[in-house]
Amino acid sequence: MLEVANLTKRFGGLVAVDGVNLSLPEGGISALIGPNGAGKTTLFALITGFHRPDGGSVRFLGRDLTGEKPFRIARAGMVRTFQIVQPFAGQTVRENIAVGAHMHLADRAEALAKAEDVARAVGLSDRLDRDAADLTVAGRKRLEVARALATDPKLLLLDEVMAGLNPSEIRDVIPVIRAIRDRGVTILLIEHVMQAVMELSDQAWVLNQGRLIAAGAPRALASDPAVIEAYLGHGMAERLAKGAAHA
């Protein structure tokens, strides 16, 4: 479904994304994980047109979308969310979601009806007429997902939709993401909440300092020495192994 080949992005002397290759199959939920500053959000921005790559290519459903404008990529069916959620203040939740629906629906009544359907899917149907600016952090996260989902994506890229949520709110969001997958939407998520990655993902890629260092099933990656080093620092995998041997 999505083919990323040798994707590279530099900011001055910093190589933020360094020759990344990944192939995402259609269907299911996959994860992109790694420590802070690894380049995960920059990779999302390259894939969805918000940054122009310095090298490499992005193909989606067989079509080369490298360097295309974000709205053209969205129209092709690949849409992302953002870490910092900014609802349109002064508008209701319904109206905020309808903005996404207008990607394909010109009629206002149809877009508002679409917003109601999407609100039910993400658990916002009881807040449709509330000012979006009055939502809690958890509510705003759901709204961000809803606006993206209203565009009828084939591939949805979720950028830390669980950041800032408490454990109870995280447990509530996990089935929402599964339900989106069950609607036929393929999902690629960036997430630091490993509980969610383990529960949701079929496969995961690990990014560190702009490079992919591991890929595979999430539970297997959790014991990969390279992944442990990336998250916990140099020598930590060896120290943990020694500790387990002496336990």
Biotite code that builds the C-alpha atoms (Angstrom):
import biotite.structure as struc

atoms = struc.array([
    struc.Atom([0.000, 0.000, 0.000], chain_id="A", res_id=1, res_name="MET", atom_name="CA", element="C"),
    struc.Atom([2.735, 2.449, 1.044], chain_id="A", res_id=2, res_name="LEU", atom_name="CA", element="C"),
    struc.Atom([6.299, 2.119, -0.229], chain_id="A", res_id=3, res_name="GLU", atom_name="CA", element="C"),
    struc.Atom([8.970, 4.418, 1.190], chain_id="A", res_id=4, res_name="VAL", atom_name="CA", element="C"),
    struc.Atom([12.366, 4.095, -0.496], chain_id="A", res_id=5, res_name="ALA", atom_name="CA", element="C"),
    struc.Atom([15.604, 5.677, 0.751], chain_id="A", res_id=6, res_name="ASN", atom_name="CA", element="C"),
    struc.Atom([13.723, 8.693, 2.131], chain_id="A", res_id=7, res_name="LEU", atom_name="CA", element="C"),
    struc.Atom([16.077, 11.396, 3.402], chain_id="A", res_id=8, res_name="THR", atom_name="CA", element="C"),
    struc.Atom([15.651, 14.839, 4.961], chain_id="A", res_id=9, res_name="LYS", atom_name="CA", element="C"),
    struc.Atom([18.344, 17.275, 6.105], chain_id="A", res_id=10, res_name="ARG", atom_name="CA", element="C"),
    struc.Atom([17.972, 20.440, 8.148], chain_id="A", res_id=11, res_name="PHE", atom_name="CA", element="C"),
    struc.Atom([21.300, 22.183, 7.687], chain_id="A", res_id=12, res_name="GLY", atom_name="CA", element="C"),
    struc.Atom([23.926, 19.783, 9.008], chain_id="A", res_id=13, res_name="GLY", atom_name="CA", element="C"),
    struc.Atom([21.376, 17.561, 10.742], chain_id="A", res_id=14, res_name="LEU", atom_name="CA", element="C"),
    struc.Atom([20.168, 14.470, 8.915], chain_id="A", res_id=15, res_name="VAL", atom_name="CA", element="C"),
    struc.Atom([16.726, 14.073, 10.483], chain_id="A", res_id=16, res_name="ALA", atom_name="CA", element="C"),
    struc.Atom([15.643, 11.133, 8.295], chain_id="A", res_id=17, res_name="VAL", atom_name="CA", element="C"),
    struc.Atom([18.452, 9.040, 6.860], chain_id="A", res_id=18, res_name="ASP", atom_name="CA", element="C"),
    struc.Atom([17.685, 6.690, 3.975], chain_id="A", res_id=19, res_name="GLY", atom_name="CA", element="C"),
    struc.Atom([14.527, 5.141, 5.421], chain_id="A", res_id=20, res_name="VAL", atom_name="CA", element="C"),
    struc.Atom([12.911, 2.198, 3.631], chain_id="A", res_id=21, res_name="ASN", atom_name="CA", element="C"),
    struc.Atom([9.615, 0.648, 4.655], chain_id="A", res_id=22, res_name="LEU", atom_name="CA", element="C"),
    struc.Atom([6.775, -1.225, 3.018], chain_id="A", res_id=23, res_name="SER", atom_name="CA", element="C"),
    struc.Atom([3.354, -1.025, 4.632], chain_id="A", res_id=24, res_name="LEU", atom_name="CA", element="C"),
    struc.Atom([0.762, -3.635, 3.613], chain_id="A", res_id=25, res_name="PRO", atom_name="CA", element="C"),
    struc.Atom([-2.910, -2.795, 3.249], chain_id="A", res_id=26, res_name="GLU", atom_name="CA", element="C"),
    struc.Atom([-5.072, -3.593, 6.261], chain_id="A", res_id=27, res_name="GLY", atom_name="CA", element="C"),
    struc.Atom([-4.115, -3.834, 9.900], chain_id="A", res_id=28, res_name="GLY", atom_name="CA", element="C"),
    struc.Atom([-2.336, -1.516, 12.310], chain_id="A", res_id=29, res_name="ILE", atom_name="CA", element="C"),
    struc.Atom([1.402, -0.854, 12.267], chain_id="A", res_id=30, res_name="SER", atom_name="CA", element="C"),
    struc.Atom([3.552, 1.295, 14.540], chain_id="A", res_id=31, res_name="ALA", atom_name="CA", element="C"),
    struc.Atom([6.562, 3.555, 14.186], chain_id="A", res_id=32, res_name="LEU", atom_name="CA", element="C"),
    struc.Atom([8.384, 3.783, 17.504], chain_id="A", res_id=33, res_name="ILE", atom_name="CA", element="C"),
    struc.Atom([11.630, 5.216, 18.837], chain_id="A", res_id=34, res_name="GLY", atom_name="CA", element="C"),
    struc.Atom([13.005, 7.672, 21.401], chain_id="A", res_id=35, res_name="PRO", atom_name="CA", element="C"),
    struc.Atom([12.238, 11.395, 21.383], chain_id="A", res_id=36, res_name="ASN", atom_name="CA", element="C"),
    struc.Atom([14.016, 13.181, 18.565], chain_id="A", res_id=37, res_name="GLY", atom_name="CA", element="C"),
    struc.Atom([14.388, 10.026, 16.487], chain_id="A", res_id=38, res_name="ALA", atom_name="CA", element="C"),
    struc.Atom([12.779, 11.626, 13.413], chain_id="A", res_id=39, res_name="GLY", atom_name="CA", element="C"),
    struc.Atom([9.372, 9.918, 13.547], chain_id="A", res_id=40, res_name="LYS", atom_name="CA", element="C"),
    struc.Atom([7.222, 13.017, 13.050], chain_id="A", res_id=41, res_name="THR", atom_name="CA", element="C"),
    struc.Atom([9.590, 14.304, 10.359], chain_id="A", res_id=42, res_name="THR", atom_name="CA", element="C"),
    struc.Atom([9.126, 10.993, 8.536], chain_id="A", res_id=43, res_name="LEU", atom_name="CA", element="C"),
    struc.Atom([5.337, 11.421, 8.752], chain_id="A", res_id=44, res_name="PHE", atom_name="CA", element="C"),
    struc.Atom([5.700, 14.955, 7.389], chain_id="A", res_id=45, res_name="ALA", atom_name="CA", element="C"),
    struc.Atom([7.749, 13.681, 4.439], chain_id="A", res_id=46, res_name="LEU", atom_name="CA", element="C"),
    struc.Atom([5.289, 10.920, 3.638], chain_id="A", res_id=47, res_name="ILE", atom_name="CA", element="C"),
    struc.Atom([2.293, 13.278, 3.723], chain_id="A", res_id=48, res_name="THR", atom_name="CA", element="C"),
    struc.Atom([3.848, 16.225, 1.887], chain_id="A", res_id=49, res_name="GLY", atom_name="CA", element="C"),
    struc.Atom([4.416, 18.679, 4.735], chain_id="A", res_id=50, res_name="PHE", atom_name="CA", element="C"),
    struc.Atom([8.190, 18.465, 4.153], chain_id="A", res_id=51, res_name="HIS", atom_name="CA", element="C"),
    struc.Atom([9.866, 17.951, 0.813], chain_id="A", res_id=52, res_name="ARG", atom_name="CA", element="C"),
    struc.Atom([12.450, 15.147, 0.904], chain_id="A", res_id=53, res_name="PRO", atom_name="CA", element="C"),
    struc.Atom([16.073, 15.698, -0.078], chain_id="A", res_id=54, res_name="ASP", atom_name="CA", element="C"),
    struc.Atom([16.176, 12.179, -1.478], chain_id="A", res_id=55, res_name="GLY", atom_name="CA", element="C"),
    struc.Atom([14.132, 9.037, -1.920], chain_id="A", res_id=56, res_name="GLY", atom_name="CA", element="C"),
    struc.Atom([10.543, 8.391, -2.906], chain_id="A", res_id=57, res_name="SER", atom_name="CA", element="C"),
    struc.Atom([7.035, 7.823, -1.559], chain_id="A", res_id=58, res_name="VAL", atom_name="CA", element="C"),
    struc.Atom([4.592, 5.608, -3.436], chain_id="A", res_id=59, res_name="ARG", atom_name="CA", element="C"),
    struc.Atom([1.000, 5.113, -2.326], chain_id="A", res_id=60, res_name="PHE", atom_name="CA", element="C"),
    struc.Atom([-1.290, 2.572, -3.994], chain_id="A", res_id=61, res_name="LEU", atom_name="CA", element="C"),
    struc.Atom([1.185, 2.388, -6.865], chain_id="A", res_id=62, res_name="GLY", atom_name="CA", element="C"),
    struc.Atom([1.283, 6.153, -7.403], chain_id="A", res_id=63, res_name="ARG", atom_name="CA", element="C"),
    struc.Atom([4.408, 8.267, -6.922], chain_id="A", res_id=64, res_name="ASP", atom_name="CA", element="C"),
    struc.Atom([3.486, 11.037, -4.464], chain_id="A", res_id=65, res_name="LEU", atom_name="CA", element="C"),
    struc.Atom([7.009, 12.229, -3.675], chain_id="A", res_id=66, res_name="THR", atom_name="CA", element="C"),
    struc.Atom([6.971, 15.961, -2.956], chain_id="A", res_id=67, res_name="GLY", atom_name="CA", element="C"),
    struc.Atom([3.249, 16.368, -3.723], chain_id="A", res_id=68, res_name="GLU", atom_name="CA", element="C"),
    struc.Atom([1.228, 18.979, -1.843], chain_id="A", res_id=69, res_name="LYS", atom_name="CA", element="C"),
    struc.Atom([-0.481, 17.733, 1.346], chain_id="A", res_id=70, res_name="PRO", atom_name="CA", element="C"),
    struc.Atom([-3.992, 18.346, -0.017], chain_id="A", res_id=71, res_name="PHE", atom_name="CA", element="C"),
    struc.Atom([-3.262, 16.239, -3.097], chain_id="A", res_id=72, res_name="ARG", atom_name="CA", element="C"),
    struc.Atom([-1.930, 13.418, -0.927], chain_id="A", res_id=73, res_name="ILE", atom_name="CA", element="C"),
    struc.Atom([-5.012, 13.691, 1.281], chain_id="A", res_id=74, res_name="ALA", atom_name="CA", element="C"),
    struc.Atom([-7.273, 13.495, -1.771], chain_id="A", res_id=75, res_name="ARG", atom_name="CA", element="C"),
    struc.Atom([-5.412, 10.353, -2.822], chain_id="A", res_id=76, res_name="ALA", atom_name="CA", element="C"),
    struc.Atom([-6.462, 8.796, 0.493], chain_id="A", res_id=77, res_name="GLY", atom_name="CA", element="C"),
    struc.Atom([-3.507, 9.260, 2.866], chain_id="A", res_id=78, res_name="MET", atom_name="CA", element="C"),
    struc.Atom([-4.179, 11.560, 5.828], chain_id="A", res_id=79, res_name="VAL", atom_name="CA", element="C"),
    struc.Atom([-2.314, 12.328, 9.046], chain_id="A", res_id=80, res_name="ARG", atom_name="CA", element="C"),
    struc.Atom([-3.106, 13.748, 12.471], chain_id="A", res_id=81, res_name="THR", atom_name="CA", element="C"),
    struc.Atom([-0.900, 16.150, 14.426], chain_id="A", res_id=82, res_name="PHE", atom_name="CA", element="C"),
    struc.Atom([0.636, 15.965, 17.905], chain_id="A", res_id=83, res_name="GLN", atom_name="CA", element="C"),
    struc.Atom([-0.555, 19.464, 18.811], chain_id="A", res_id=84, res_name="ILE", atom_name="CA", element="C"),
    struc.Atom([-4.325, 19.505, 18.474], chain_id="A", res_id=85, res_name="VAL", atom_name="CA", element="C"),
    struc.Atom([-5.778, 22.850, 17.399], chain_id="A", res_id=86, res_name="GLN", atom_name="CA", element="C"),
    struc.Atom([-9.570, 22.802, 16.957], chain_id="A", res_id=87, res_name="PRO", atom_name="CA", element="C"),
    struc.Atom([-11.294, 25.653, 15.179], chain_id="A", res_id=88, res_name="PHE", atom_name="CA", element="C"),
    struc.Atom([-12.396, 27.733, 18.162], chain_id="A", res_id=89, res_name="ALA", atom_name="CA", element="C"),
    struc.Atom([-15.843, 29.259, 17.967], chain_id="A", res_id=90, res_name="GLY", atom_name="CA", element="C"),
    struc.Atom([-17.108, 26.277, 16.003], chain_id="A", res_id=91, res_name="GLN", atom_name="CA", element="C"),
    struc.Atom([-18.885, 23.216, 17.320], chain_id="A", res_id=92, res_name="THR", atom_name="CA", element="C"),
    struc.Atom([-17.445, 19.714, 17.309], chain_id="A", res_id=93, res_name="VAL", atom_name="CA", element="C"),
    struc.Atom([-19.853, 18.916, 14.457], chain_id="A", res_id=94, res_name="ARG", atom_name="CA", element="C"),
    struc.Atom([-18.580, 21.848, 12.385], chain_id="A", res_id=95, res_name="GLU", atom_name="CA", element="C"),
    struc.Atom([-14.940, 20.944, 13.085], chain_id="A", res_id=96, res_name="ASN", atom_name="CA", element="C"),
    struc.Atom([-15.444, 17.399, 11.846], chain_id="A", res_id=97, res_name="ILE", atom_name="CA", element="C"),
    struc.Atom([-17.364, 18.651, 8.809], chain_id="A", res_id=98, res_name="ALA", atom_name="CA", element="C"),
    struc.Atom([-14.229, 20.511, 7.697], chain_id="A", res_id=99, res_name="VAL", atom_name="CA", element="C"),
    struc.Atom([-12.652, 17.127, 6.991], chain_id="A", res_id=100, res_name="GLY", atom_name="CA", element="C"),
    struc.Atom([-15.796, 15.869, 5.281], chain_id="A", res_id=101, res_name="ALA", atom_name="CA", element="C"),
    struc.Atom([-15.642, 18.789, 2.844], chain_id="A", res_id=102, res_name="HIS", atom_name="CA", element="C"),
    struc.Atom([-12.575, 17.124, 1.290], chain_id="A", res_id=103, res_name="MET", atom_name="CA", element="C"),
    struc.Atom([-15.017, 15.108, -0.824], chain_id="A", res_id=104, res_name="HIS", atom_name="CA", element="C"),
    struc.Atom([-18.440, 16.594, -0.045], chain_id="A", res_id=105, res_name="LEU", atom_name="CA", element="C"),
    struc.Atom([-19.338, 20.040, -1.332], chain_id="A", res_id=106, res_name="ALA", atom_name="CA", element="C"),
    struc.Atom([-22.855, 20.034, 0.105], chain_id="A", res_id=107, res_name="ASP", atom_name="CA", element="C"),
    struc.Atom([-22.975, 21.474, 3.635], chain_id="A", res_id=108, res_name="ARG", atom_name="CA", element="C"),
    struc.Atom([-25.828, 19.241, 4.814], chain_id="A", res_id=109, res_name="ALA", atom_name="CA", element="C"),
    struc.Atom([-24.034, 16.133, 3.575], chain_id="A", res_id=110, res_name="GLU", atom_name="CA", element="C"),
    struc.Atom([-20.809, 17.169, 5.312], chain_id="A", res_id=111, res_name="ALA", atom_name="CA", element="C"),
    struc.Atom([-22.631, 17.735, 8.612], chain_id="A", res_id=112, res_name="LEU", atom_name="CA", element="C"),
    struc.Atom([-24.354, 14.355, 8.303], chain_id="A", res_id=113, res_name="ALA", atom_name="CA", element="C"),
    struc.Atom([-20.965, 12.759, 7.652], chain_id="A", res_id=114, res_name="LYS", atom_name="CA", element="C"),
    struc.Atom([-19.666, 14.506, 10.772], chain_id="A", res_id=115, res_name="ALA", atom_name="CA", element="C"),
    struc.Atom([-22.353, 12.826, 12.874], chain_id="A", res_id=116, res_name="GLU", atom_name="CA", element="C"),
    struc.Atom([-21.421, 9.390, 11.556], chain_id="A", res_id=117, res_name="ASP", atom_name="CA", element="C"),
    struc.Atom([-17.722, 9.957, 12.267], chain_id="A", res_id=118, res_name="VAL", atom_name="CA", element="C"),
    struc.Atom([-18.472, 11.381, 15.728], chain_id="A", res_id=119, res_name="ALA", atom_name="CA", element="C"),
    struc.Atom([-20.229, 8.137, 16.638], chain_id="A", res_id=120, res_name="ARG", atom_name="CA", element="C"),
    struc.Atom([-17.199, 6.162, 15.470], chain_id="A", res_id=121, res_name="ALA", atom_name="CA", element="C"),
    struc.Atom([-14.804, 8.042, 17.761], chain_id="A", res_id=122, res_name="VAL", atom_name="CA", element="C"),
    struc.Atom([-17.093, 8.504, 20.763], chain_id="A", res_id=123, res_name="GLY", atom_name="CA", element="C"),
    struc.Atom([-17.964, 12.179, 20.317], chain_id="A", res_id=124, res_name="LEU", atom_name="CA", element="C"),
    struc.Atom([-21.649, 11.922, 19.422], chain_id="A", res_id=125, res_name="SER", atom_name="CA", element="C"),
    struc.Atom([-22.706, 13.354, 22.792], chain_id="A", res_id=126, res_name="ASP", atom_name="CA", element="C"),
    struc.Atom([-20.537, 16.445, 22.237], chain_id="A", res_id=127, res_name="ARG", atom_name="CA", element="C"),
    struc.Atom([-21.471, 17.374, 18.674], chain_id="A", res_id=128, res_name="LEU", atom_name="CA", element="C"),
    struc.Atom([-22.979, 20.742, 19.596], chain_id="A", res_id=129, res_name="ASP", atom_name="CA", element="C"),
    struc.Atom([-20.318, 21.729, 22.105], chain_id="A", res_id=130, res_name="ARG", atom_name="CA", element="C"),
    struc.Atom([-17.746, 24.400, 21.254], chain_id="A", res_id=131, res_name="ASP", atom_name="CA", element="C"),
    struc.Atom([-14.651, 22.439, 20.214], chain_id="A", res_id=132, res_name="ALA", atom_name="CA", element="C"),
    struc.Atom([-12.445, 24.729, 22.299], chain_id="A", res_id=133, res_name="ALA", atom_name="CA", element="C"),
    struc.Atom([-14.187, 23.460, 25.455], chain_id="A", res_id=134, res_name="ASP", atom_name="CA", element="C"),
    struc.Atom([-13.155, 19.835, 24.955], chain_id="A", res_id=135, res_name="LEU", atom_name="CA", element="C"),
    struc.Atom([-10.756, 18.127, 27.345], chain_id="A", res_id=136, res_name="THR", atom_name="CA", element="C"),
    struc.Atom([-7.347, 16.940, 26.105], chain_id="A", res_id=137, res_name="VAL", atom_name="CA", element="C"),
    struc.Atom([-8.832, 13.485, 25.514], chain_id="A", res_id=138, res_name="ALA", atom_name="CA", element="C"),
    struc.Atom([-11.768, 15.012, 23.648], chain_id="A", res_id=139, res_name="GLY", atom_name="CA", element="C"),
    struc.Atom([-9.471, 17.103, 21.463], chain_id="A", res_id=140, res_name="ARG", atom_name="CA", element="C"),
    struc.Atom([-7.429, 14.027, 20.586], chain_id="A", res_id=141, res_name="LYS", atom_name="CA", element="C"),
    struc.Atom([-10.604, 12.265, 19.458], chain_id="A", res_id=142, res_name="ARG", atom_name="CA", element="C"),
    struc.Atom([-11.614, 15.334, 17.479], chain_id="A", res_id=143, res_name="LEU", atom_name="CA", element="C"),
    struc.Atom([-8.266, 15.341, 15.676], chain_id="A", res_id=144, res_name="GLU", atom_name="CA", element="C"),
    struc.Atom([-8.821, 11.710, 14.681], chain_id="A", res_id=145, res_name="VAL", atom_name="CA", element="C"),
    struc.Atom([-12.414, 12.487, 13.660], chain_id="A", res_id=146, res_name="ALA", atom_name="CA", element="C"),
    struc.Atom([-11.439, 15.336, 11.341], chain_id="A", res_id=147, res_name="ARG", atom_name="CA", element="C"),
    struc.Atom([-8.941, 13.060, 9.596], chain_id="A", res_id=148, res_name="ALA", atom_name="CA", element="C"),
    struc.Atom([-11.388, 10.154, 9.445], chain_id="A", res_id=149, res_name="LEU", atom_name="CA", element="C"),
    struc.Atom([-14.046, 12.400, 7.893], chain_id="A", res_id=150, res_name="ALA", atom_name="CA", element="C"),
    struc.Atom([-11.881, 12.703, 4.768], chain_id="A", res_id=151, res_name="THR", atom_name="CA", element="C"),
    struc.Atom([-12.520, 8.975, 4.094], chain_id="A", res_id=152, res_name="ASP", atom_name="CA", element="C"),
    struc.Atom([-8.843, 7.971, 4.150], chain_id="A", res_id=153, res_name="PRO", atom_name="CA", element="C"),
    struc.Atom([-7.519, 4.642, 2.967], chain_id="A", res_id=154, res_name="LYS", atom_name="CA", element="C"),
    struc.Atom([-4.406, 5.112, 5.132], chain_id="A", res_id=155, res_name="LEU", atom_name="CA", element="C"),
    struc.Atom([-4.494, 7.055, 8.408], chain_id="A", res_id=156, res_name="LEU", atom_name="CA", element="C"),
    struc.Atom([-1.251, 8.179, 10.048], chain_id="A", res_id=157, res_name="LEU", atom_name="CA", element="C"),
    struc.Atom([-1.793, 8.829, 13.766], chain_id="A", res_id=158, res_name="LEU", atom_name="CA", element="C"),
    struc.Atom([0.880, 10.961, 15.459], chain_id="A", res_id=159, res_name="ASP", atom_name="CA", element="C"),
    struc.Atom([0.842, 10.292, 19.225], chain_id="A", res_id=160, res_name="GLU", atom_name="CA", element="C"),
    struc.Atom([-2.923, 10.381, 19.669], chain_id="A", res_id=161, res_name="VAL", atom_name="CA", element="C"),
    struc.Atom([-2.498, 9.007, 23.203], chain_id="A", res_id=162, res_name="MET", atom_name="CA", element="C"),
    struc.Atom([0.096, 11.516, 24.392], chain_id="A", res_id=163, res_name="ALA", atom_name="CA", element="C"),
    struc.Atom([-1.110, 13.358, 27.480], chain_id="A", res_id=164, res_name="GLY", atom_name="CA", element="C"),
    struc.Atom([-3.873, 10.863, 28.270], chain_id="A", res_id=165, res_name="LEU", atom_name="CA", element="C"),
    struc.Atom([-4.202, 9.057, 31.582], chain_id="A", res_id=166, res_name="ASN", atom_name="CA", element="C"),
    struc.Atom([-4.287, 5.221, 31.717], chain_id="A", res_id=167, res_name="PRO", atom_name="CA", element="C"),
    struc.Atom([-8.084, 5.105, 31.758], chain_id="A", res_id=168, res_name="SER", atom_name="CA", element="C"),
    struc.Atom([-8.336, 7.383, 28.713], chain_id="A", res_id=169, res_name="GLU", atom_name="CA", element="C"),
    struc.Atom([-5.739, 5.272, 26.893], chain_id="A", res_id=170, res_name="ILE", atom_name="CA", element="C"),
    struc.Atom([-7.771, 2.130, 27.539], chain_id="A", res_id=171, res_name="ARG", atom_name="CA", element="C"),
    struc.Atom([-10.821, 3.899, 26.095], chain_id="A", res_id=172, res_name="ASP", atom_name="CA", element="C"),
    struc.Atom([-9.004, 5.005, 22.917], chain_id="A", res_id=173, res_name="VAL", atom_name="CA", element="C"),
    struc.Atom([-7.564, 1.591, 22.025], chain_id="A", res_id=174, res_name="ILE", atom_name="CA", element="C"),
    struc.Atom([-10.933, 0.105, 20.914], chain_id="A", res_id=175, res_name="PRO", atom_name="CA", element="C"),
    struc.Atom([-11.672, 3.294, 18.940], chain_id="A", res_id=176, res_name="VAL", atom_name="CA", element="C"),
    struc.Atom([-8.513, 2.744, 16.882], chain_id="A", res_id=177, res_name="ILE", atom_name="CA", element="C"),
    struc.Atom([-9.402, -0.909, 16.372], chain_id="A", res_id=178, res_name="ARG", atom_name="CA", element="C"),
    struc.Atom([-12.875, 0.122, 15.195], chain_id="A", res_id=179, res_name="ALA", atom_name="CA", element="C"),
    struc.Atom([-11.347, 2.474, 12.622], chain_id="A", res_id=180, res_name="ILE", atom_name="CA", element="C"),
    struc.Atom([-9.265, -0.421, 11.325], chain_id="A", res_id=181, res_name="ARG", atom_name="CA", element="C"),
    struc.Atom([-12.439, -2.492, 11.141], chain_id="A", res_id=182, res_name="ASP", atom_name="CA", element="C"),
    struc.Atom([-13.983, 0.205, 8.905], chain_id="A", res_id=183, res_name="ARG", atom_name="CA", element="C"),
    struc.Atom([-11.344, -0.749, 6.322], chain_id="A", res_id=184, res_name="GLY", atom_name="CA", element="C"),
    struc.Atom([-8.803, 1.978, 7.121], chain_id="A", res_id=185, res_name="VAL", atom_name="CA", element="C"),
    struc.Atom([-5.146, 0.952, 7.316], chain_id="A", res_id=186, res_name="THR", atom_name="CA", element="C"),
    struc.Atom([-3.354, 2.624, 10.244], chain_id="A", res_id=187, res_name="ILE", atom_name="CA", element="C"),
    struc.Atom([0.259, 3.615, 10.849], chain_id="A", res_id=188, res_name="LEU", atom_name="CA", element="C"),
    struc.Atom([0.771, 5.150, 14.273], chain_id="A", res_id=189, res_name="LEU", atom_name="CA", element="C"),
    struc.Atom([3.584, 6.908, 16.097], chain_id="A", res_id=190, res_name="ILE", atom_name="CA", element="C"),
    struc.Atom([3.250, 6.107, 19.760], chain_id="A", res_id=191, res_name="GLU", atom_name="CA", element="C"),
    struc.Atom([5.287, 6.204, 22.974], chain_id="A", res_id=192, res_name="HIS", atom_name="CA", element="C"),
    struc.Atom([2.647, 4.350, 24.990], chain_id="A", res_id=193, res_name="VAL", atom_name="CA", element="C"),
    struc.Atom([4.070, 0.860, 24.641], chain_id="A", res_id=194, res_name="MET", atom_name="CA", element="C"),
    struc.Atom([0.981, -0.753, 26.161], chain_id="A", res_id=195, res_name="GLN", atom_name="CA", element="C"),
    struc.Atom([-0.987, 0.533, 23.177], chain_id="A", res_id=196, res_name="ALA", atom_name="CA", element="C"),
    struc.Atom([1.693, -0.478, 20.665], chain_id="A", res_id=197, res_name="VAL", atom_name="CA", element="C"),
    struc.Atom([1.689, -4.029, 22.050], chain_id="A", res_id=198, res_name="MET", atom_name="CA", element="C"),
    struc.Atom([-2.105, -4.297, 22.051], chain_id="A", res_id=199, res_name="GLU", atom_name="CA", element="C"),
    struc.Atom([-2.780, -2.693, 18.681], chain_id="A", res_id=200, res_name="LEU", atom_name="CA", element="C"),
    struc.Atom([0.086, -3.316, 16.308], chain_id="A", res_id=201, res_name="SER", atom_name="CA", element="C"),
    struc.Atom([0.688, -6.236, 13.993], chain_id="A", res_id=202, res_name="ASP", atom_name="CA", element="C"),
    struc.Atom([4.181, -4.970, 13.207], chain_id="A", res_id=203, res_name="GLN", atom_name="CA", element="C"),
    struc.Atom([6.465, -2.100, 14.134], chain_id="A", res_id=204, res_name="ALA", atom_name="CA", element="C"),
    struc.Atom([9.511, -0.232, 12.906], chain_id="A", res_id=205, res_name="TRP", atom_name="CA", element="C"),
    struc.Atom([12.038, 1.359, 15.263], chain_id="A", res_id=206, res_name="VAL", atom_name="CA", element="C"),
    struc.Atom([13.602, 4.672, 14.273], chain_id="A", res_id=207, res_name="LEU", atom_name="CA", element="C"),
    struc.Atom([16.659, 6.111, 16.031], chain_id="A", res_id=208, res_name="ASN", atom_name="CA", element="C"),
    struc.Atom([18.664, 9.162, 14.971], chain_id="A", res_id=209, res_name="GLN", atom_name="CA", element="C"),
    struc.Atom([16.835, 9.178, 11.661], chain_id="A", res_id=210, res_name="GLY", atom_name="CA", element="C"),
    struc.Atom([17.605, 5.568, 10.773], chain_id="A", res_id=211, res_name="ARG", atom_name="CA", element="C"),
    struc.Atom([15.506, 2.422, 10.965], chain_id="A", res_id=212, res_name="LEU", atom_name="CA", element="C"),
    struc.Atom([17.322, 0.077, 13.340], chain_id="A", res_id=213, res_name="ILE", atom_name="CA", element="C"),
    struc.Atom([14.808, -2.770, 13.726], chain_id="A", res_id=214, res_name="ALA", atom_name="CA", element="C"),
    struc.Atom([11.495, -4.104, 12.464], chain_id="A", res_id=215, res_name="ALA", atom_name="CA", element="C"),
    struc.Atom([9.175, -6.909, 13.440], chain_id="A", res_id=216, res_name="GLY", atom_name="CA", element="C"),
    struc.Atom([6.522, -7.952, 15.923], chain_id="A", res_id=217, res_name="ALA", atom_name="CA", element="C"),
    struc.Atom([6.301, -5.430, 18.811], chain_id="A", res_id=218, res_name="PRO", atom_name="CA", element="C"),
    struc.Atom([6.866, -8.008, 21.558], chain_id="A", res_id=219, res_name="ARG", atom_name="CA", element="C"),
    struc.Atom([9.989, -9.307, 19.845], chain_id="A", res_id=220, res_name="ALA", atom_name="CA", element="C"),
    struc.Atom([11.334, -5.777, 19.419], chain_id="A", res_id=221, res_name="LEU", atom_name="CA", element="C"),
    struc.Atom([10.964, -5.125, 23.150], chain_id="A", res_id=222, res_name="ALA", atom_name="CA", element="C"),
    struc.Atom([13.818, -7.575, 23.807], chain_id="A", res_id=223, res_name="SER", atom_name="CA", element="C"),
    struc.Atom([15.982, -6.540, 20.845], chain_id="A", res_id=224, res_name="ASP", atom_name="CA", element="C"),
    struc.Atom([19.360, -5.246, 22.163], chain_id="A", res_id=225, res_name="PRO", atom_name="CA", element="C"),
    struc.Atom([19.500, -2.466, 19.539], chain_id="A", res_id=226, res_name="ALA", atom_name="CA", element="C"),
    struc.Atom([16.071, -1.227, 20.571], chain_id="A", res_id=227, res_name="VAL", atom_name="CA", element="C"),
    struc.Atom([16.950, -1.331, 24.274], chain_id="A", res_id=228, res_name="ILE", atom_name="CA", element="C"),
    struc.Atom([20.120, 0.673, 23.565], chain_id="A", res_id=229, res_name="GLU", atom_name="CA", element="C"),
    struc.Atom([18.142, 3.271, 21.590], chain_id="A", res_id=230, res_name="ALA", atom_name="CA", element="C"),
    struc.Atom([15.645, 3.825, 24.394], chain_id="A", res_id=231, res_name="TYR", atom_name="CA", element="C"),
    struc.Atom([17.793, 3.330, 27.493], chain_id="A", res_id=232, res_name="LEU", atom_name="CA", element="C"),
    struc.Atom([21.329, 4.197, 26.454], chain_id="A", res_id=233, res_name="GLY", atom_name="CA", element="C"),
    struc.Atom([24.658, 2.597, 25.604], chain_id="A", res_id=234, res_name="HIS", atom_name="CA", element="C"),
    struc.Atom([25.478, -0.599, 27.439], chain_id="A", res_id=235, res_name="GLY", atom_name="CA", element="C"),
    struc.Atom([22.003, -1.011, 28.901], chain_id="A", res_id=236, res_name="MET", atom_name="CA", element="C"),
    struc.Atom([21.151, -4.184, 26.964], chain_id="A", res_id=237, res_name="ALA", atom_name="CA", element="C"),
    struc.Atom([24.259, -5.906, 28.288], chain_id="A", res_id=238, res_name="GLU", atom_name="CA", element="C"),
    struc.Atom([23.590, -4.774, 31.863], chain_id="A", res_id=239, res_name="ARG", atom_name="CA", element="C"),
    struc.Atom([19.985, -5.992, 31.678], chain_id="A", res_id=240, res_name="LEU", atom_name="CA", element="C"),
    struc.Atom([21.129, -9.341, 30.306], chain_id="A", res_id=241, res_name="ALA", atom_name="CA", element="C"),
    struc.Atom([23.635, -9.740, 33.131], chain_id="A", res_id=242, res_name="LYS", atom_name="CA", element="C"),
    struc.Atom([21.003, -8.808, 35.687], chain_id="A", res_id=243, res_name="GLY", atom_name="CA", element="C"),
    struc.Atom([18.614, -11.421, 34.300], chain_id="A", res_id=244, res_name="ALA", atom_name="CA", element="C"),
    struc.Atom([21.358, -14.067, 34.355], chain_id="A", res_id=245, res_name="ALA", atom_name="CA", element="C"),
    struc.Atom([22.038, -13.401, 38.047], chain_id="A", res_id=246, res_name="HIS", atom_name="CA", element="C"),
    struc.Atom([18.383, -13.229, 39.057], chain_id="A", res_id=247, res_name="ALA", atom_name="CA", element="C"),
])
